[in-house]
Amino acid sequence: MKTAYYLLFAIILLAAPFQASGSPQQRADKGKQSQKTQKARPFRLFNPDGMAKPTAGYSQVAEVTGGKMVYIAGQVAIDRSGNLVGKDNFRAQVQQVFENLKAAVEAAGGDFSSVIKLNYYCAESVDPSQITTVREIRDKYVNTTNPPASTFAVVNRLVRPEWLIEVDAVAVIAK
């Protein structure tokens, strides 16, 4: 009897994901529909059914389906003349970082909606409550309905102590 109970429990556990997300064909059809709604971009940003939905404005997966890949090095709050923007001003630094990222992706032939991945590196000297500032500024640049995949890391410090945040990006641009 005990063995039958465990067998039944295992069957329920194994069947639950299929009931929640549909058959493999239904999931494939759903993926195709989602891809169509992304304006025929050479990538797809999505959150798989088998993973938790992010609450902080990012996608779990970025899938490249065509186009050219563009890797943008970590950007800091340096303007085009090489001057630091916003010494000790986190908001001003984040704004400059996103302007630099925008300039980089446009120089490669895309726009900010071409960005599929953002990696943030924030100095531990920054108050953790400032992450809302990053989201607020980021949301002026990204598609908040279908945001890029993202990673946010707090680091001891960046290469130069006056830098408070650094962000690198990956974009996919249609050929």
N, CA and C atoms as an extended XYZ file, in Angstrom:
525
Properties=species:S:1:pos:R:3:atomname:S:1:resname:S:1:resid:I:1 pbc="F F F"
N         0.828       -1.190        0.000 N   MET     1
C         0.000        0.000        0.000 CA  MET     1
C         0.874        1.256        0.000 C   MET     1
N         1.918        1.211        0.809 N   LYS     2
C         2.828        2.350        0.894 CA  LYS     2
C         3.476        2.612       -0.463 C   LYS     2
N         3.882        1.562       -1.160 N   THR     3
C         4.501        1.690       -2.474 CA  THR     3
C         3.507        2.294       -3.467 C   THR     3
N         2.272        1.876       -3.418 N   ALA     4
C         1.245        2.408       -4.321 CA  ALA     4
C         1.032        3.903       -4.065 C   ALA     4
N         1.056        4.294       -2.795 N   TYR     5
C         0.898        5.704       -2.441 CA  TYR     5
C         2.030        6.525       -3.036 C   TYR     5
N         3.276        6.059       -2.890 N   TYR     6
C         4.424        6.786       -3.438 CA  TYR     6
C         4.370        6.834       -4.969 C   TYR     6
N         3.923        5.753       -5.594 N   LEU     7
C         3.801        5.716       -7.043 CA  LEU     7
C         2.753        6.731       -7.516 C   LEU     7
N         1.625        6.779       -6.853 N   LEU     8
C         0.583        7.730       -7.186 CA  LEU     8
C         1.097        9.164       -6.996 C   LEU     8
N         1.795        9.418       -5.920 N   PHE     9
C         2.371       10.737       -5.642 CA  PHE     9
C         3.350       11.150       -6.745 C   PHE     9
N         4.194       10.226       -7.176 N   ALA    10
C         5.164       10.507       -8.239 CA  ALA    10
C         4.460       10.819       -9.556 C   ALA    10
N         3.405       10.090       -9.876 N   ILE    11
C         2.651       10.329      -11.107 CA  ILE    11
C         2.014       11.715      -11.072 C   ILE    11
N         1.455       12.092       -9.946 N   ILE    12
C         0.843       13.421       -9.815 CA  ILE    12
C         1.895       14.501       -9.996 C   ILE    12
N         3.050       14.325       -9.373 N   LEU    13
C         4.125       15.315       -9.502 CA  LEU    13
C         4.614       15.435      -10.938 C   LEU    13
N         4.754       14.321      -11.617 N   LEU    14
C         5.228       14.348      -12.991 CA  LEU    14
C         4.191       14.916      -13.945 C   LEU    14
N         2.916       14.692      -13.676 N   ALA    15
C         1.863       15.154      -14.569 CA  ALA    15
C         1.543       16.632      -14.365 C   ALA    15
N         1.800       17.183      -13.193 N   ALA    16
C         1.438       18.569      -12.876 CA  ALA    16
C         2.015       19.578      -13.861 C   ALA    16
N         3.293       19.491      -14.232 N   PRO    17
C         3.800       20.494      -15.178 CA  PRO    17
C         3.083       20.468      -16.526 C   PRO    17
N         2.653       19.287      -16.995 N   PHE    18
C         1.972       19.203      -18.274 CA  PHE    18
C         0.570       19.802      -18.192 C   PHE    18
N        -0.093       19.607      -17.049 N   GLN    19
C        -1.417       20.182      -16.896 CA  GLN    19
C        -1.329       21.696      -16.814 C   GLN    19
N        -0.327       22.207      -16.120 N   ALA    20
C        -0.196       23.650      -15.925 CA  ALA    20
C         0.205       24.362      -17.206 C   ALA    20
N         1.023       23.734      -18.029 N   SER    21
C         1.539       24.451      -19.198 CA  SER    21
C         1.020       23.919      -20.520 C   SER    21
N         0.191       22.902      -20.509 N   GLY    22
C        -0.352       22.364      -21.751 CA  GLY    22
C         0.551       21.323      -22.358 C   GLY    22
N         0.109       20.782      -23.478 N   SER    23
C         0.890       19.764      -24.167 CA  SER    23
C         2.105       20.406      -24.823 C   SER    23
N         3.099       19.603      -25.211 N   PRO    24
C         4.249       20.177      -25.911 CA  PRO    24
C         3.834       20.950      -27.158 C   PRO    24
N         2.819       20.474      -27.906 N   GLN    25
C         2.365       21.183      -29.107 CA  GLN    25
C         1.727       22.520      -28.737 C   GLN    25
N         0.920       22.533      -27.657 N   GLN    26
C         0.311       23.783      -27.219 CA  GLN    26
C         1.374       24.791      -26.796 C   GLN    26
N         2.420       24.313      -26.112 N   ARG    27
C         3.510       25.210      -25.696 CA  ARG    27
C         4.246       25.739      -26.923 C   ARG    27
N         4.447       24.904      -27.927 N   ALA    28
C         5.132       25.349      -29.151 CA  ALA    28
C         4.283       26.392      -29.876 C   ALA    28
N         2.955       26.150      -29.959 N   ASP    29
C         2.071       27.111      -30.605 CA  ASP    29
C         2.066       28.435      -29.854 C   ASP    29
N         2.064       28.371      -28.522 N   LYS    30
C         2.088       29.572      -27.697 CA  LYS    30
C         3.390       30.338      -27.936 C   LYS    30
N         4.499       29.631      -28.034 N   GLY    31
C         5.788       30.261      -28.290 CA  GLY    31
C         5.813       30.955      -29.639 C   GLY    31
N         5.189       30.314      -30.642 N   LYS    32
C         5.129       30.917      -31.975 CA  LYS    32
C         4.286       32.187      -31.948 C   LYS    32
N         3.166       32.154      -31.222 N   GLN    33
C         2.329       33.339      -31.115 CA  GLN    33
C         3.089       34.456      -30.419 C   GLN    33
N         3.790       34.137      -29.347 N   SER    34
C         4.575       35.135      -28.620 CA  SER    34
C         5.646       35.732      -29.514 C   SER    34
N         6.267       34.882      -30.325 N   GLN    35
C         7.325       35.345      -31.222 CA  GLN    35
C         6.745       36.300      -32.263 C   GLN    35
N         5.543       36.028      -32.750 N   LYS    36
C         4.926       36.893      -33.748 CA  LYS    36
C         4.637       38.275      -33.176 C   LYS    36
N         4.308       38.338      -31.891 N   THR    37
C         3.983       39.619      -31.285 CA  THR    37
C         5.218       40.471      -31.044 C   THR    37
N         6.402       39.954      -31.288 N   GLN    38
C         7.622       40.717      -31.069 CA  GLN    38
C         8.100       41.411      -32.344 C   GLN    38
N         7.188       41.724      -33.273 N   LYS    39
C         7.492       42.499      -34.470 CA  LYS    39
C         8.630       41.908      -35.283 C   LYS    39
N         8.650       40.614      -35.449 N   ALA    40
C         9.631       39.913      -36.273 CA  ALA    40
C        11.068       40.309      -35.932 C   ALA    40
N        11.360       40.470      -34.682 N   ARG    41
C        12.723       40.764      -34.228 CA  ARG    41
C        13.568       39.506      -34.379 C   ARG    41
N        14.886       39.685      -34.489 N   PRO    42
C        15.754       38.513      -34.627 CA  PRO    42
C        16.058       37.839      -33.281 C   PRO    42
N        15.164       38.023      -32.325 N   PHE    43
C        15.312       37.389      -31.012 CA  PHE    43
C        13.944       37.278      -30.361 C   PHE    43
N        13.914       36.524      -29.287 N   ARG    44
C        12.686       36.349      -28.516 CA  ARG    44
C        13.040       36.466      -27.052 C   ARG    44
N        12.348       37.326      -26.318 N   LEU    45
C        12.508       37.474      -24.876 CA  LEU    45
C        11.276       36.876      -24.225 C   LEU    45
N        11.480       35.981      -23.247 N   PHE    46
C        10.316       35.337      -22.657 CA  PHE    46
C        10.638       34.742      -21.296 C   PHE    46
N         9.566       34.341      -20.623 N   ASN    47
C         9.636       33.684      -19.326 CA  ASN    47
C         8.967       32.324      -19.463 C   ASN    47
N         9.770       31.251      -19.462 N   PRO    48
C         9.190       29.909      -19.644 CA  PRO    48
C         8.172       29.566      -18.554 C   PRO    48
N         7.197       28.761      -18.923 N   ASP    49
C         6.176       28.336      -17.974 CA  ASP    49
C         6.766       27.616      -16.769 C   ASP    49
N         7.873       26.911      -16.956 N   GLY    50
C         8.471       26.137      -15.869 CA  GLY    50
C         9.335       26.944      -14.917 C   GLY    50
N         9.347       28.282      -15.067 N   MET    51
C        10.160       29.137      -14.200 CA  MET    51
C         9.285       30.214      -13.573 C   MET    51
N         9.738       30.743      -12.460 N   ALA    52
C         9.013       31.827      -11.802 CA  ALA    52
C         9.009       33.067      -12.686 C   ALA    52
N         7.910       33.792      -12.674 N   LYS    53
C         7.811       35.045      -13.417 CA  LYS    53
C         8.527       36.129      -12.607 C   LYS    53
N         9.467       36.848      -13.226 N   PRO    54
C        10.177       37.903      -12.506 CA  PRO    54
C         9.225       39.019      -12.075 C   PRO    54
N         9.505       39.609      -10.936 N   THR    55
C         8.696       40.726      -10.453 CA  THR    55
C         9.430       42.053      -10.622 C   THR    55
N        10.687       42.008      -11.073 N   ALA    56
C        11.494       43.223      -11.103 CA  ALA    56
C        11.792       43.725      -12.513 C   ALA    56
N        11.026       43.339      -13.499 N   GLY    57
C        11.182       43.911      -14.826 CA  GLY    57
C        12.313       43.366      -15.665 C   GLY    57
N        12.385       42.068      -15.812 N   TYR    58
C        13.353       41.458      -16.720 CA  TYR    58
C        12.781       40.149      -17.220 C   TYR    58
N        13.363       39.639      -18.297 N   SER    59
C        12.947       38.350      -18.842 CA  SER    59
C        13.964       37.293      -18.413 C   SER    59
N        13.501       36.066      -18.241 N   GLN    60
C        14.386       34.979      -17.838 CA  GLN    60
C        15.251       34.489      -19.003 C   GLN    60
N        14.725       34.567      -20.237 N   VAL    61
C        15.415       33.975      -21.375 CA  VAL    61
C        15.444       34.949      -22.550 C   VAL    61
N        16.597       35.010      -23.202 N   ALA    62
C        16.751       35.741      -24.455 CA  ALA    62
C        17.242       34.733      -25.486 C   ALA    62
N        16.435       34.491      -26.512 N   GLU    63
C        16.757       33.504      -27.544 CA  GLU    63
C        17.048       34.232      -28.857 C   GLU    63
N        18.233       34.023      -29.404 N   VAL    64
C        18.607       34.643      -30.672 CA  VAL    64
C        18.115       33.750      -31.806 C   VAL    64
N        17.334       34.346      -32.719 N   THR    65
C        16.778       33.587      -33.838 CA  THR    65
C        17.347       34.031      -35.180 C   THR    65
N        18.160       35.071      -35.187 N   GLY    66
C        18.770       35.594      -36.411 CA  GLY    66
C        19.447       36.912      -36.113 C   GLY    66
N        19.889       37.620      -37.139 N   GLY    67
C        20.491       38.931      -36.944 CA  GLY    67
C        21.948       38.864      -36.535 C   GLY    67
N        22.506       40.027      -36.227 N   LYS    68
C        23.906       40.084      -35.790 CA  LYS    68
C        23.965       40.392      -34.302 C   LYS    68
N        24.888       39.728      -33.640 N   MET    69
C        25.097       39.924      -32.204 CA  MET    69
C        26.030       41.109      -32.002 C   MET    69
N        25.693       41.956      -31.028 N   VAL    70
C        26.521       43.098      -30.676 CA  VAL    70
C        26.767       43.040      -29.173 C   VAL    70
N        28.031       43.016      -28.794 N   TYR    71
C        28.419       42.992      -27.390 CA  TYR    71
C        28.946       44.372      -27.018 C   TYR    71
N        28.351       44.989      -26.016 N   ILE    72
C        28.742       46.325      -25.589 CA  ILE    72
C        29.451       46.208      -24.246 C   ILE    72
N        30.689       46.680      -24.229 N   ALA    73
C        31.506       46.627      -23.008 CA  ALA    73
C        30.836       47.401      -21.884 C   ALA    73
N        31.242       47.102      -20.674 N   GLY    74
C        30.711       47.786      -19.510 CA  GLY    74
C        30.827       49.295      -19.648 C   GLY    74
N        29.700       49.968      -19.486 N   GLN    75
C        29.666       51.420      -19.589 CA  GLN    75
C        29.576       52.028      -18.201 C   GLN    75
N        30.349       53.084      -18.008 N   VAL    76
C        30.338       53.822      -16.747 CA  VAL    76
C        29.945       55.258      -17.060 C   VAL    76
N        29.907       56.098      -16.042 N   ALA    77
C        29.426       57.475      -16.181 CA  ALA    77
C        30.500       58.407      -16.729 C   ALA    77
N        30.984       58.076      -17.913 N   ILE    78
C        31.965       58.907      -18.597 CA  ILE    78
C        31.286       59.466      -19.844 C   ILE    78
N        31.345       60.787      -20.028 N   ASP    79
C        30.726       61.378      -21.211 CA  ASP    79
C        31.652       61.251      -22.418 C   ASP    79
N        31.200       61.721      -23.570 N   ARG    80
C        31.957       61.565      -24.817 CA  ARG    80
C        33.302       62.265      -24.779 C   ARG    80
N        33.480       63.238      -23.872 N   SER    81
C        34.761       63.945      -23.738 CA  SER    81
C        35.692       63.266      -22.745 C   SER    81
N        35.213       62.185      -22.128 N   GLY    82
C        36.039       61.454      -21.166 CA  GLY    82
C        35.931       61.956      -19.744 C   GLY    82
N        34.928       62.787      -19.468 N   ASN    83
C        34.745       63.350      -18.126 CA  ASN    83
C        33.736       62.544      -17.320 C   ASN    83
N        34.010       62.401      -16.028 N   LEU    84
C        33.067       61.741      -15.129 CA  LEU    84
C        31.814       62.593      -15.008 C   LEU    84
N        30.663       61.951      -15.110 N   VAL    85
C        29.377       62.624      -14.921 CA  VAL    85
C        28.834       62.173      -13.570 C   VAL    85
N        28.483       63.129      -12.717 N   GLY    86
C        27.808       62.797      -11.462 CA  GLY    86
C        28.690       62.244      -10.360 C   GLY    86
N        29.787       62.897      -10.057 N   LYS    87
C        30.624       62.442       -8.929 CA  LYS    87
C        29.743       62.366       -7.682 C   LYS    87
N        29.720       61.221       -7.046 N   ASP    88
C        28.909       60.970       -5.843 CA  ASP    88
C        27.403       61.134       -6.087 C   ASP    88
N        26.954       61.091       -7.331 N   ASN    89
C        25.542       61.239       -7.659 CA  ASN    89
C        25.108       60.006       -8.451 C   ASN    89
N        24.546       59.045       -7.746 N   PHE    90
C        24.182       57.767       -8.357 CA  PHE    90
C        23.210       57.950       -9.515 C   PHE    90
N        22.176       58.754       -9.337 N   ARG    91
C        21.170       58.966      -10.381 CA  ARG    91
C        21.829       59.493      -11.661 C   ARG    91
N        22.676       60.496      -11.534 N   ALA    92
C        23.341       61.080      -12.704 CA  ALA    92
C        24.240       60.054      -13.387 C   ALA    92
N        24.891       59.203      -12.596 N   GLN    93
C        25.755       58.182      -13.190 CA  GLN    93
C        24.935       57.149      -13.950 C   GLN    93
N        23.838       56.701      -13.380 N   VAL    94
C        22.989       55.717      -14.072 CA  VAL    94
C        22.462       56.309      -15.386 C   VAL    94
N        22.039       57.550      -15.347 N   GLN    95
C        21.531       58.210      -16.555 CA  GLN    95
C        22.608       58.237      -17.640 C   GLN    95
N        23.843       58.593      -17.283 N   GLN    96
C        24.928       58.643      -18.262 CA  GLN    96
C        25.245       57.256      -18.805 C   GLN    96
N        25.222       56.259      -17.950 N   VAL    97
C        25.479       54.881      -18.385 CA  VAL    97
C        24.469       54.486      -19.463 C   VAL    97
N        23.193       54.769      -19.244 N   PHE    98
C        22.183       54.392      -20.236 CA  PHE    98
C        22.305       55.211      -21.515 C   PHE    98
N        22.719       56.447      -21.401 N   GLU    99
C        22.963       57.239      -22.616 CA  GLU    99
C        24.128       56.634      -23.410 C   GLU    99
N        25.161       56.176      -22.712 N   ASN   100
C        26.289       55.534      -23.389 CA  ASN   100
C        25.857       54.240      -24.074 C   ASN   100
N        25.060       53.437      -23.386 N   LEU   101
C        24.568       52.189      -23.980 CA  LEU   101
C        23.718       52.486      -25.212 C   LEU   101
N        22.869       53.493      -25.109 N   LYS   102
C        22.021       53.881      -26.246 CA  LYS   102
C        22.882       54.295      -27.434 C   LYS   102
N        23.900       55.100      -27.194 N   ALA   103
C        24.790       55.539      -28.276 CA  ALA   103
C        25.495       54.345      -28.915 C   ALA   103
N        25.911       53.395      -28.097 N   ALA   104
C        26.627       52.221      -28.609 CA  ALA   104
C        25.732       51.364      -29.497 C   ALA   104
N        24.525       51.068      -29.038 N   VAL   105
C        23.639       50.207      -29.824 CA  VAL   105
C        23.191       50.920      -31.101 C   VAL   105
N        22.999       52.225      -31.048 N   GLU   106
C        22.638       52.971      -32.260 CA  GLU   106
C        23.794       53.000      -33.247 C   GLU   106
N        25.026       53.109      -32.749 N   ALA   107
C        26.197       53.097      -33.636 CA  ALA   107
C        26.334       51.764      -34.369 C   ALA   107
N        25.792       50.700      -33.763 N   ALA   108
C        25.837       49.376      -34.387 CA  ALA   108
C        24.649       49.134      -35.315 C   ALA   108
N        23.746       50.115      -35.427 N   GLY   109
C        22.625       49.984      -36.349 CA  GLY   109
C        21.307       49.598      -35.719 C   GLY   109
N        21.242       49.567      -34.405 N   GLY   110
C        20.003       49.189      -33.741 CA  GLY   110
C        19.439       50.323      -32.918 C   GLY   110
N        18.541       49.967      -32.039 N   ASP   111
C        18.026       50.911      -31.053 CA  ASP   111
C        17.927       50.154      -29.737 C   ASP   111
N        17.491       50.817      -28.688 N   PHE   112
C        17.525       50.158      -27.375 CA  PHE   112
C        16.630       48.932      -27.321 C   PHE   112
N        15.621       48.859      -28.187 N   SER   113
C        14.774       47.662      -28.193 CA  SER   113
C        15.525       46.448      -28.739 C   SER   113
N        16.719       46.650      -29.299 N   SER   114
C        17.557       45.552      -29.785 CA  SER   114
C        18.319       44.871      -28.648 C   SER   114
N        18.356       45.489      -27.474 N   VAL   115
C        19.108       44.957      -26.333 CA  VAL   115
C        18.359       43.763      -25.748 C   VAL   115
N        19.074       42.628      -25.649 N   ILE   116
C        18.449       41.413      -25.118 CA  ILE   116
C        18.984       41.035      -23.739 C   ILE   116
N        20.116       41.637      -23.326 N   LYS   117
C        20.721       41.272      -22.038 CA  LYS   117
C        21.425       42.473      -21.452 C   LYS   117
N        21.221       42.712      -20.168 N   LEU   118
C        21.923       43.751      -19.419 CA  LEU   118
C        22.544       43.116      -18.184 C   LEU   118
N        23.799       43.460      -17.918 N   ASN   119
C        24.484       43.025      -16.696 CA  ASN   119
C        24.874       44.275      -15.923 C   ASN   119
N        24.433       44.358      -14.688 N   TYR   120
C        24.705       45.508      -13.839 CA  TYR   120
C        25.734       45.125      -12.780 C   TYR   120
N        26.669       46.032      -12.551 N   TYR   121
C        27.659       45.869      -11.487 CA  TYR   121
C        27.612       47.145      -10.665 C   TYR   121
N        27.166       47.041       -9.437 N   CYS   122
C        26.972       48.211       -8.588 CA  CYS   122
C        27.924       48.127       -7.396 C   CYS   122
N        28.605       49.233       -7.118 N   ALA   123
C        29.531       49.282       -5.988 CA  ALA   123
C        28.767       49.130       -4.680 C   ALA   123
N        29.327       48.373       -3.749 N   GLU   124
C        28.641       48.129       -2.487 CA  GLU   124
C        28.483       49.398       -1.656 C   GLU   124
N        29.194       50.454       -2.009 N   SER   125
C        29.058       51.716       -1.285 CA  SER   125
C        27.723       52.405       -1.579 C   SER   125
N        27.017       51.950       -2.607 N   VAL   126
C        25.723       52.530       -2.967 CA  VAL   126
C        24.648       51.945       -2.056 C   VAL   126
N        23.774       52.804       -1.558 N   ASP   127
C        22.663       52.381       -0.709 CA  ASP   127
C        21.768       51.422       -1.497 C   ASP   127
N        21.477       50.236       -0.954 N   PRO   128
C        20.659       49.246       -1.679 CA  PRO   128
C        19.292       49.772       -2.126 C   PRO   128
N        18.763       50.774       -1.454 N   SER   129
C        17.465       51.318       -1.859 CA  SER   129
C        17.548       52.025       -3.211 C   SER   129
N        18.750       52.290       -3.686 N   GLN   130
C        18.931       52.980       -4.960 CA  GLN   130
C        18.620       52.095       -6.172 C   GLN   130
N        18.402       50.818       -5.968 N   ILE   131
C        18.069       49.956       -7.105 CA  ILE   131
C        16.796       50.456       -7.793 C   ILE   131
N        15.918       51.096       -7.047 N   THR   132
C        14.712       51.654       -7.665 CA  THR   132
C        15.078       52.761       -8.657 C   THR   132
N        16.145       53.481       -8.390 N   THR   133
C        16.622       54.516       -9.317 CA  THR   133
C        17.054       53.875      -10.632 C   THR   133
N        17.754       52.747      -10.538 N   VAL   134
C        18.194       52.041      -11.740 CA  VAL   134
C        16.977       51.614      -12.546 C   VAL   134
N        16.002       51.033      -11.897 N   ARG   135
C        14.790       50.585      -12.604 CA  ARG   135
C        14.057       51.758      -13.241 C   ARG   135
N        13.943       52.851      -12.517 N   GLU   136
C        13.238       54.031      -13.029 CA  GLU   136
C        13.903       54.556      -14.309 C   GLU   136
N        15.211       54.673      -14.292 N   ILE   137
C        15.924       55.176      -15.469 CA  ILE   137
C        15.921       54.134      -16.581 C   ILE   137
N        16.186       52.888      -16.235 N   ARG   138
C        16.180       51.816      -17.234 CA  ARG   138
C        14.856       51.758      -17.983 C   ARG   138
N        13.758       51.951      -17.265 N   ASP   139
C        12.434       51.838      -17.867 CA  ASP   139
C        12.152       52.922      -18.908 C   ASP   139
N        12.947       53.969      -18.948 N   LYS   140
C        12.822       54.993      -19.986 CA  LYS   140
C        13.468       54.530      -21.286 C   LYS   140
N        14.259       53.478      -21.232 N   TYR   141
C        15.008       52.989      -22.388 CA  TYR   141
C        14.509       51.644      -22.914 C   TYR   141
N        14.123       50.732      -22.028 N   VAL   142
C        13.766       49.380      -22.452 CA  VAL   142
C        12.253       49.242      -22.654 C   VAL   142
N        11.886       48.201      -23.359 N   ASN   143
C        10.486       47.838      -23.500 CA  ASN   143
C        10.080       47.164      -22.186 C   ASN   143
N         9.328       47.851      -21.360 N   THR   144
C         8.985       47.313      -20.039 CA  THR   144
C         7.994       46.158      -20.116 C   THR   144
N         7.280       46.023      -21.240 N   THR   145
C         6.370       44.897      -21.425 CA  THR   145
C         7.154       43.614      -21.681 C   THR   145
N         8.279       43.740      -22.369 N   ASN   146
C         9.103       42.596      -22.738 CA  ASN   146
C        10.575       42.976      -22.537 C   ASN   146
N        11.000       43.124      -21.268 N   PRO   147
C        12.337       43.654      -20.982 CA  PRO   147
C        13.455       42.647      -21.241 C   PRO   147
N        14.686       43.155      -21.398 N   PRO   148
C        15.830       42.257      -21.613 CA  PRO   148
C        16.060       41.333      -20.420 C   PRO   148
N        16.748       40.241      -20.678 N   ALA   149
C        17.233       39.405      -19.582 CA  ALA   149
C        18.252       40.252      -18.825 C   ALA   149
N        18.330       40.088      -17.507 N   SER   150
C        19.214       40.946      -16.716 CA  SER   150
C        19.823       40.212      -15.541 C   SER   150
N        21.002       40.700      -15.158 N   THR   151
C        21.673       40.240      -13.945 CA  THR   151
C        22.166       41.471      -13.213 C   THR   151
N        21.979       41.511      -11.909 N   PHE   152
C        22.425       42.646      -11.093 CA  PHE   152
C        23.330       42.107      -10.000 C   PHE   152
N        24.558       42.582       -9.973 N   ALA   153
C        25.512       42.129       -8.968 CA  ALA   153
C        26.054       43.321       -8.188 C   ALA   153
N        26.224       43.129       -6.906 N   VAL   154
C        26.874       44.127       -6.068 CA  VAL   154
C        28.317       43.676       -5.899 C   VAL   154
N        29.227       44.592       -6.184 N   VAL   155
C        30.659       44.280       -6.114 CA  VAL   155
C        31.328       45.180       -5.083 C   VAL   155
N        32.477       44.751       -4.603 N   ASN   156
C        33.205       45.528       -3.608 CA  ASN   156
C        33.431       46.952       -4.099 C   ASN   156
N        33.965       47.072       -5.314 N   ARG   157
C        34.133       48.367       -5.963 CA  ARG   157
C        34.418       48.123       -7.434 C   ARG   157
N        34.310       49.178       -8.217 N   LEU   158
C        34.639       49.092       -9.632 CA  LEU   158
C        36.093       49.521       -9.811 C   LEU   158
N        36.594       49.497      -11.040 N   VAL   159
C        38.012       49.773      -11.290 CA  VAL   159
C        38.427       51.122      -10.709 C   VAL   159
N        37.600       52.122      -10.909 N   ARG   160
C        37.876       53.435      -10.327 CA  ARG   160
C        36.879       53.675       -9.192 C   ARG   160
N        37.359       54.133       -8.061 N   PRO   161
C        36.465       54.282       -6.903 CA  PRO   161
C        35.337       55.294       -7.102 C   PRO   161
N        35.477       56.235       -8.029 N   GLU   162
C        34.419       57.224       -8.259 CA  GLU   162
C        33.269       56.662       -9.094 C   GLU   162
N        33.480       55.524       -9.737 N   TRP   163
C        32.420       54.894      -10.500 CA  TRP   163
C        31.514       54.132       -9.538 C   TRP   163
N        30.233       54.351       -9.633 N   LEU   164
C        29.278       53.708       -8.734 CA  LEU   164
C        28.536       52.551       -9.397 C   LEU   164
N        28.436       52.586      -10.730 N   ILE   165
C        27.729       51.527      -11.455 CA  ILE   165
C        28.365       51.347      -12.832 C   ILE   165
N        28.339       50.106      -13.299 N   GLU   166
C        28.807       49.763      -14.642 CA  GLU   166
C        27.796       48.786      -15.226 C   GLU   166
N        27.461       48.976      -16.495 N   VAL   167
C        26.477       48.112      -17.132 CA  VAL   167
C        27.001       47.714      -18.506 C   VAL   167
N        26.982       46.390      -18.780 N   ASP   168
C        27.304       45.938      -20.133 CA  ASP   168
C        26.035       45.375      -20.756 C   ASP   168
N        26.069       45.222      -22.072 N   ALA   169
C        24.855       44.813      -22.774 CA  ALA   169
C        25.174       43.905      -23.952 C   ALA   169
N        24.164       43.149      -24.339 N   VAL   170
C        24.203       42.348      -25.573 CA  VAL   170
C        22.959       42.750      -26.353 C   VAL   170
N        23.153       43.006      -27.648 N   ALA   171
C        22.031       43.358      -28.512 CA  ALA   171
C        22.036       42.441      -29.720 C   ALA   171
N        20.882       42.268      -30.323 N   VAL   172
C        20.748       41.529      -31.585 CA  VAL   172
C        20.041       42.468      -32.547 C   VAL   172
N        20.708       42.708      -33.677 N   ILE   173
C        20.209       43.667      -34.645 CA  ILE   173
C        19.906       42.945      -35.947 C   ILE   173
N        18.717       43.204      -36.498 N   ALA   174
C        18.337       42.578      -37.761 CA  ALA   174
C        19.303       42.993      -38.851 C   ALA   174
N        19.637       42.025      -39.736 N   LYS   175
C        20.571       42.327      -40.830 CA  LYS   175
C        19.864       43.011      -41.963 C   LYS   175
